Amino acid sequence: MPPTAKPAVSTQNLRLDYGDTQILRGIDLDLPAGQTLALLGPSGCGKTTLLRLVAGLLAPSAGEVRIEDQVVAGPGVFLPPERRGLGMVFQDYALWPHLSVAGNVAFPLEMRRVGRSEIERRVGEALRRVGLEHLAGRSPSALSGGQQQRVAIARAIVAEPRIVLFDEPLSNLDRELRENMVGELAGLIRSLGLTAIYVTHDQSEAFTLADAVAVMDRGRVAQLAAPAALVEQPGSAKIAEFLRLGSLVPMRRAADGWAVDGTGLALAGAPLDAAGETAQVLIPPRALLVRAPEEARLTGEVTALHYRDAAYVASVSLVTGAAPVPLQVTTNSPMRLGERIGLEIISERLRWFPAEANTTP
C-alpha cells in the first residue's frame, strides 16, 4: 500500500472484555482497499468477535475501528451497522422465508427508501452477478443450499458497498459445493473490486480467497501474512502445526550439531543463533525426496496413504534404529502400506523453531 493511501478498514489496540475474561487482546490491522483479509483460526479464537466489532454488532471495550479513515467505534464514538456502509453475509444466510428471492435482495434498498425502479434495476443486476436472475420469483425454501448462499451474497452487494464482511458463509454446504463456491466467491469479490473480511476455520478457503491471512490465537493475531508467506515462513511451531505444514520433530543439541530427540539422526541447517539444548524443526513434505531404499541414507515404512490434490500423500515412519520419526511425503507415484522407501532430507527447506509448548492456536 502506498504511504499516502488510507486503509479501507483498520483497527488499533482493539479489545473486548466480558467481565474479567479477555476475548480480544489488542488487535492492530490495516486492510488496503480492494484486498481480502481472511481471519483464520479454530472455534473460540476470536475471529467472529473481531468481525462483529468491525460490523458494529458489538462495541469494543478499548481501542478503535476505522472504516475508510472514519472512526466508527472508539472512545465516545459508536456508529450502528446501518451507518457503516458495509455488506454482510452470514453463516445461516438469514433469508426471510416469507419474501421471494428478489424480495430478500431488495430488502436493504427498501430500508434506505430507494425508488422502486432503481430497486428493480439493482436487484436484477445483483442476481445476474450471482447467476440467479431466473429464480427471482422463487421462495428461498425452494432453493438449494448453494443457491440460498448466492441470494445472501446478492443481498450483501445490492447496495453497492465497497466493503463486505463474510462470517463463515460456506460452512453449511457440503464439501464439493463448498469447493466450487469458494472459487466463484473469490472471482466475484475480484470482479466487483470489493474489500472483504472473511472469517473461516478452513485453511483451503482462506488461502484461495485471501490476499492476506490473519491466523488468530486466543484473542490475538499470531501472524498476518500472504498465504505463500505463511507456508514458507510460519512464525511459530504452533502456527506450523495449525496449518498442517508438515511434521514437527523435537531436536536436542549434540556434540557436532543437532539430532532428533531420542535418536542418533543428525539434521543440518540449524540457524547459527539457535539457543538452548532443545529445539523443534518443521519437516515439510517438500523437504523430502523419495529414493530407492538402497540409494538412500534414511529409510522409512509407509504407514498410511491417501490421494489429495492430484498427488499421493504418505505417512512414513522413519526408521532410525531407535524411536520411529513420523513424516509426511508427497509423491506422484502410488505406494503400498508397509512398503519401505528411501528418503533424502533437503536441509535448506527445513524450518527451525525454539522449543516451546506446542499447542494448536
N, C-alpha and C positions, 0 to 999 in steps of 0.2 A: 504494500500500500504506500503511495507517495507520501512524503512527510506532511503535506498540506491537506491530504484527504481526511475527512472525518469518518469514523466507523459508522456503519448503519446501526449497529447495536453494541453497546459497551456496558460493562458492569465494573464497579470499583469497590473493593473490600465488601462485597455483598454477603450479608449474614442473615440467617434466620434461626431463631431460638424458640423452642417450645418449653417454657419454664427453664429448668436447668439443662435441658438437652439441646446440644448444638446440632442443627440439621445441616446448615451450610456454614462453612468456617472461613469466609473471606475469599470470595470468588472475583478474580480480575480477568475480564475477557474483552477483546476487541474483535468484532466481526466486520470485515470490509463489505461494502455494498456489492451485491452480485455474487456472493460466495455462500456456500452451505457449510454450516458447522454441525457436526454430529456430537451429541452428548452420549457417550457410551459407558456402560457400566452395569453391574448386577442390580437386582432389586435392593432398594434401601440406600443406594449410594448418594442420592440427592439430585439426580438428573431431572426427574419430572418436577421436583420442587423448584429447581432453577428455572425451568421453562415457565412455570406458573408465576414466578416473580416477574419475569420479563413480560408475560401476558397481562399482568395486573390482576390475576386471580388470587394472589397473596400479596401482602405488604411485608417488606423486609424489616428485620429488627435493627439493622445498621447497613451503611453503605448506600449506593445509589445505582439506578438503572437509567441509561440514556438511550433514546431512540432518535437517530439522525440528529444528534447533538442537543436534543431537548431532554432535560431531566424529567422523567415520568414517575420516578419513585426515589425518595431520599428524604432527608430531614425537612419536615414541613411540607412535603410535596407527595401527592399520590393521585395519578390520573387513572380513572377506571378503564377497563379493557376497551370499551367502545370509543374512547378518545385517544387511543394509541395507534390507530390506523393499521392494525395487524389483521391478517387472516389466520385462522386456527383450524387444524384438523385433528380430531381426537381418536383415541383407540376404539371407542364404541360407536363411532360415526355420528351419533347424536342427531339422527334424522327424525323429523316429525312424521309419525305414521299416518296422520290424517291429511297430510299435504302430498300432492303429486311430486314427482322428481323436479319439475320446473318450479313448483311452489316452494320446495325446500331451498332451491338455489336462489330464488328471488327474495327470500325472507330478509337477508341483510340489507338489501336495497330498499325494501318496503319500510324497514325501520329507519332508514335515512330519508324517507319521503321522496325518493326518486320518482320521476314521472313514469307513467305506465309504458309509453312507447320506448323510453330508454331502458326500462327494466326488461322488456321483451328482447330488445337488441342484445343487452349484456348477458341475459340468461342463455339466449341462443348461442352466443359466442363462447361462453364458458362451457356449455355442454358439448359444443363442437370440439373444443380443445381436448376434452377427455373422452371423446368418441361416443357420447350418449345422446346426441340430438334426436335420434329416432325413438328414444324412450322418455321423452319429456312428459308425456301424459300418464305414465305408469305410476303405480304406488310403490314406495320403497320396499314394501314387503314382497313384491313380486320379482325383485331383483336378486341376483346372486351376491355373495359377499364382496367379490371384486367390483361389481357394478355399484353397490352401495358405497364402497370406498371412493369410487370415482365421483359419485354425487357429492360426497363430503368435500372432495378436493375442488370440484366446480364451485360449490358454495363458498369455499375459502378464497377463491380467486376472482369471484364475480364482481366484487367491489374494487378490483384492480389495486390491491395493496402492494406495496413494494417489499414487504416482509411477511413471511408466512411461517407459523410455528406448527410443527408436527409432533404429536405425542404418541409414539409407537403406533403409527397408523396402519401398519400391515400385520400386527401381531395376531389378529383374529383370523387371518387367512391361512389356508393350508400351504405347505412348503412350496409346491410347484407354482401356485398362483402368486405367492409372495415373491418368489424369484423373478417372475415375469413382471410383476407390478413395480418392483424396485427400479428396474431399468427404465420402465415407462415414466415413473415419477421423476427420476433423475433427468430424463430428457425434457420433461415438461418444465421443471424448475429452470433448466438452462434456456429453453426456448423463450420463456416469459421474462428472463432476466431477473428472477426473484432473488432476494436474500432470504435464506432459510435457516432455521434452527430445528434440528431433527433429533428427537430422543429415541434411543433404541438400546436393547440389550444384545442385539445381533451384530456381530462384528462384520459379517459379509455385507449387510445393509449399509452400515456406516462407511465401510471402505468403498462401496460402489457409488454412494451418493455424495460424499462429503469432500470438500476441498481441504478441510482440517477436522481433526477428531480430538475431542477433549475426553480423555479417559478419566473417569471420576472414581474417587476412593474416599468413602466415609466423609462426604461433605466437602471435599476439596478436589481441585483439578490436579491429578497426579502427573499428567503430561498432556500437552497440547501440541500437536504436530500434524503434518500431512500424513496420509496413510502410508506412503512409501517410507517416510522418515521413522514412523513408529515401528515398522517391520525391520528396518536396517539398524536403528539406534533406539531400542526401547530404553526408557530412562531408569528402570529398576528391574530387579528379578521378578518382583510382584507383577509388574506390567507385562513382562515377557510371558509369565505363566498365564495370566488372564487372557492374553491374546493368542495363546497356544502356538507360540512361535518355534517351539522345539523342546528339547529335553534340558532341564536344569540339573546340573550334576555338581554335587558338593566336592570341593577341592581342598587339599591340605598341602602346605608348603613342604617340599622335600629338600634334600641337600643340594640338588642341582636344578631346582625349579619347582614345578607344581605337579602333583599326582592326584588322580581320582581317589577320594577318601575311601579307605578300606581296600585299595588295590595298589598294584605297582605300576599302573598305567600313567605315564607322564604325558602332559599336554603342553605344547609350546604356544607362544603367542600371548602370554600374560602381560598386562601392562606393567611397565617398569615401576610405577608408583603403587602397585598393589601392596597394601599393608596388612599386618596381622598374619596369623598362621592358617586361617581358613578363608575360603572364597567360594563363589559359585560361578559356573561357566554355562552359558547357553550354547547348546549344540543344535543349530537349526538343521532341517533336512538338507538344505543347500550346502552345508559344510561337510557332507558325507558323500563319498563316491563309492559305488559298488564295484567290487573286483571279484575275480575268481579267488576262492579261498587260498589256493597255492601261490597266488601272486600278491597277497596282502599280509601286512604285519599283524593286523587285527582281524578277528573273525567273530561272527555273531550268528545267532539262531533266530529265524523268523518265528515270532510268537503270535502275531495277528496280521491280518491283511484285509484291506478294503480298497475300493475304487473310488476316487474322488477327483473331480476337475480334470478328467481325461488322463489321469495318471494313477499308478498304484502307490498306496501309502502303506508301508510295512512297519510294524513294531518289531524291533530287533533287540534281543538280549545279548549284549556284547560279552563275549567270553574272555575273561581277564586272568583266569587262574585263581581268582578269589571271588569277591562278591560280583554278581552279574550287574551290568550297567544298562538300563533301558534306554533305547534310542528310537528315533523315527527316521525312516528313509523313504524318499520319493524316487520312483523309477518308472520307466515306460514299459518295462518287461515284467510279466507276471512271475510271482514266486509261489512256493509251496510252504505251507505250515511245517515247521520243523526243519526246513532247508537251512544249510549252513552257507553263509556268504562271507566274502572278504570285504573289508571296509578300509577306506583311507580318509583321514580327517584333514580338512583344509584349515590350518590354524588361523589364517587371515580372516576366516569367516566366523570365528568364534566371538562371542561377546561375554566379557568378564564383568562380574559384579562383586562388590564386597559382601561378606557373609551378612545375612540379615534374616529376620523372621520372615519366612516366605509364605504369606497367606494371600489369597485372592483379593483384589481390590473390592 
